[in-house]
Amino acid sequence: MTNFPSASVGRPDRDFIDPVTGHPRRWAILPVLCLSLFLVVVDNTIVNVALPTLSRELSATTSQLQWIVDAYSLVFASLLLMFGNLGDRFGRKGMLQAGLLVFAGTSAFAAFATTAGGLIAARAAMGIGAAMVFPATLAILTNVFVDPTERAKAVGIWSAVSGLAVALGPLSGGWLLEHFWWGSIFLVNLPVVAVALLAGWRLVPRTRDPDAGRLDPLGLVVSVAAVVLLVFTVIEAPRYGWTSARTIGGFVVTVILFVAFVLWELRRDHPMLDVRVFRIARFSAASLSVAIAFFGLFGFIFLITQYFQFVRGYSTLSAGVHTLPFAVAAGIMAPVAARLALRFGSKAVVTGGLLSMSAGFWVASTLTATSAYWGPVVISIVLIAAGLTATTAPSTDAILGSLPKEKAGVGSAMNDTTRELGGTLGVAVVGSVFSSVYGPKLVEKLGGLPIPTEALDAARESVQAAAVVAERAPAAARPVVLDAAVTSFIDGLHTGSRVVAVATLVGAAVAAAFLPARAAESQETDQLIDHT
């Protein structure tokens, strides 16, 4: 059994899980899990719409803006496996509740940060709480929903909430920024945490893995070091050069750390992550599909929210409102994707979802400052949103269905890790590609103007800085500087969009080649893993 014995917790009505039908209050538990999920996912994107404001208020450079976004998701991704493992070992409900408390406390610190560095540190601390919450929600869901059909529906709802949170982040952030100061985007977390804590305390059962084995501290340290070094190297590559010894050395050491982690985990009787599960085609192909989908999504969101404000001139609220088609498309596609997966299998739906995302990114790579919103802009957003939902729901169910319920925490943590690591790398890679295009293009376009070197260096760091330089320039030079900044931004947006378009296209090819159409096709491999 995956739940505590009823006698040991004193509440059999709350903690008992029927092995055939699941928990009697499972459909009441699901909204609590979804609310907790929504809270930590929305903070991945709520800050994106505030990037121009933060650039202005905290004098943040493009690299610092990347870190404001990525500090959260980097720590989030780095610690998911550890907290998924600890939740399996010591109890998922306790991990969920503790994570919500940490998330609330660090959100308050973020709201009152006075420098870009302070906000980056607070965002990193928020990632700790998020890493405690995220895997617990999916692990608890897997345990209270025993019937495969019901579980698939519940996972579909869970995935839809995740997608809606990604989409509603810019909208809610825009509304708050329109009416309050920027710290409100973090303070709003506190009342939501209070509701989730109270409802979770009353409804959520205690579950854990009774055969969790010993802790794996070395595996934790090596995995965290590998992820952190990888993302740091990618984000700082434009500053030091993609072919510099520092950048190449960072990638080499990252590979060494990942290899060391795999070799260490293979030697342990109770590994933090049993890397042999990647022999299961259903598990590995689904994990890769999720990673690539969020790689494309987060990288795109990092640029499109700035496009709406810097290039189109939308206010923070208007920029958020203009992302609403994403939420609508994701909401419509969520139940459709679940039904399509049951009818046609995961391979067809996931492949189609990634192809849809790739098409959306290709459309985005054609956007200009005057592109019709109810044209290529909305078309790209809808294609991406529908593709994301079609990819993630079947992939998540495939990942969880590949593993026994006792390993629900690690399975959900792996799903969440691929999601967050993909998103983190998306912001890092796309942001770095953008910087590598935007900076040199801007310098090239402004090379003949009498602009001080210090001002030119500032302008190449961010579009907001370029706007400040334009304001301080002579009247005749202002439109030239602004036009150079906008066209350089568009060039960077085009290149970044093409990068994620190619990535999702490759992901679709991998899903089509390796993802089994249905769970039954991977049973032989599952049995191989069970006997290894």
Sequence and secondary structure as in RCSB ss.txt:
>XXXX:A:sequence
MTNFPSASVGRPDRDFIDPVTGHPRRWAILPVLCLSLFLVVVDNTIVNVALPTLSRELSATTSQLQWIVDAYSLV
FASLLLMFGNLGDRFGRKGMLQAGLLVFAGTSAFAAFATTAGGLIAARAAMGIGAAMVFPATLAILTNVFVDPTE
RAKAVGIWSAVSGLAVALGPLSGGWLLEHFWWGSIFLVNLPVVAVALLAGWRLVPRTRDPDAGRLDPLGLVVSVA
AVVLLVFTVIEAPRYGWTSARTIGGFVVTVILFVAFVLWELRRDHPMLDVRVFRIARFSAASLSVAIAFFGLFGF
IFLITQYFQFVRGYSTLSAGVHTLPFAVAAGIMAPVAARLALRFGSKAVVTGGLLSMSAGFWVASTLTATSAYWG
PVVISIVLIAAGLTATTAPSTDAILGSLPKEKAGVGSAMNDTTRELGGTLGVAVVGSVFSSVYGPKLVEKLGGLP
IPTEALDAARESVQAAAVVAERAPAAARPVVLDAAVTSFIDGLHTGSRVVAVATLVGAAVAAAFLPARAAESQET
DQLIDHT
>XXXX:A:secstr
  B  HHHHS HHHH  BTTTB TTHHHHHHHHHHHHHHHHHHHHTTGGGHHHHHHHS   HHHHHHHHHHHHHH
HHHHHHHHHHHHHHH HHHHHHHHHHHHHHHHHHHHT  SHHHHHHHHHHHHHHHHHHHHHHHHHHHHH  SHHH
HHHHHHHHHHHHHHHHHHHHHHHHHHHHHS TTHHHHTHHHHHHHHHHHHHHH   B  TT  S  HHHHHHHHH
HHHHHHHHHHHHHHH TTSHHHHHHHHHHHHHHHHHHHHHHH SS SS GGGGGSHHHHHHHHHHHHHHHHHHHH
HHHHHHIIIIIS   HHHHHHTTHHHHHHHHHHHHHHHHHHHHH HHHHHHHHHHHHHHHHHHHTT  TT  III
IIHHHHHHHHHHHHHHHHHHHHHHHHTS GGGHHHHHHHHHHHHHHHHHHHHHHHHHHHHHHHHHHHHHHHTTS 
  HHHHHHHHH HHHHHHHHHHS TTTHHHHHHHHHHHHHHHHHHHHHHHHHHHHHHHHHHHHHS SSGGGGHHH
HHHHHT 
